[in-house]
Amino acid sequence: MSDQSADHHARTPRSEFNSYYALILTFAIPVETLAWGLSALWHRRLPCAGPIARARRTATEITPMIFRP
């Protein structure tokens, strides 16, 4: 059998990941709401994604960057 003990990567606890995700989402909601409103005014039509969807996408993109080696 091969030794697979060297392949273990340090995994981030799920609760820590969720805490960072919630914190980033909390700060992203007002920013994305403002950006969504400005985009609606600038283009004179509503953007496809609402402010909550935009904030969730932002949090989903940023949170894994924190835990990369």
C-alpha positions, 0 to 999 in steps of 0.5 A: 500500500502506498503512504497517503499521509503526506497528501493531507491538506490543512482544511479550514473549519466549516464554521470559520468559513461560514463566519467569514462568508457571513461577515463579507456578505454583511458588508457587501449588501449595502455596497452592492445595493448602491452599485445596483441602484447606480447601474439602474439609474445610469442604464435606465433599466433594472440589472438582471441580478438584484442586489442580494444576488450580487452580494452573494456572488461577491461573498462567494468569490472573496471568501475562498481567496482568504483561505488559499495558501 
